[in-house]
Amino acid sequence: MKQENRVCKTCGSSNFTEGEMRNGYANVMPIGKSFSFGSPVIFIFCKQCGEVASIIIEKPEKF
């Protein structure tokens, strides 16, 4: 995760972490490409309240 000076817009905390959705049903899939596996999604969120600060497509080249 890139070190940025993030401040949570909900609770004011600066304590963030990241997690991912990686199973086959959570991947973001390209529209119109039936046989693509898509890409996992990474979330950067506040550890204090859970507010999501960023959603990142891990493998944008799949699109």
N, C-alpha and C positions, 0 to 999 in steps of 0.2 A: 504494500500500500504506500502510495506517495505520502510523504510527510507534508501536510498542509496545516495551516492555522485555522482549523475548523471550529466553529462555535455552533452548537445545536440551537436551531431557531425555536424549538419548543421549550427546552429547560435551561439553556445557557451553558451546559456542560461542554468541555473540550475533550472529553474522553470517548474516542471513536475506535471501532474495530471493523473487521470485514468478515463476511460469511458468503457462502455460495449455495446455489441451487444446482445440483449436478445430476440428478437421476434423469432418465429418459423422458419423463413427463414434464420436467421443469425447464428443459432447454427452450430457448427462443428459436423458432424455426423460420426459414425463409418462406415467403409467400410464393406459392406456385412450384415449389421444388419438393415433390412427394418423397423422394428417397434421400433427402439430406438429413443428417443427424443434428444439425443446428449447433448451438453453442450454449455452454453453461452461462449462468448469470451471476455476477458478483455484486453484493450489496455492501455499502459502507454505511454504518449506522451508529447512533449514539448508544453507548453502553449504559447510560443512566436511564433513558426513557424509551429507547428503541426507535426513535425517529430516523427514517432512512434519509441519508444525505446524498447518496449517489447510487445509481444502478449502472453497471458496466457489463457490456457483452464481452465475454472473455476472448472469443475468437471471431472478430468481425470479418475476417477474410473468408469465412464460410458463406458469406452473403454475396 
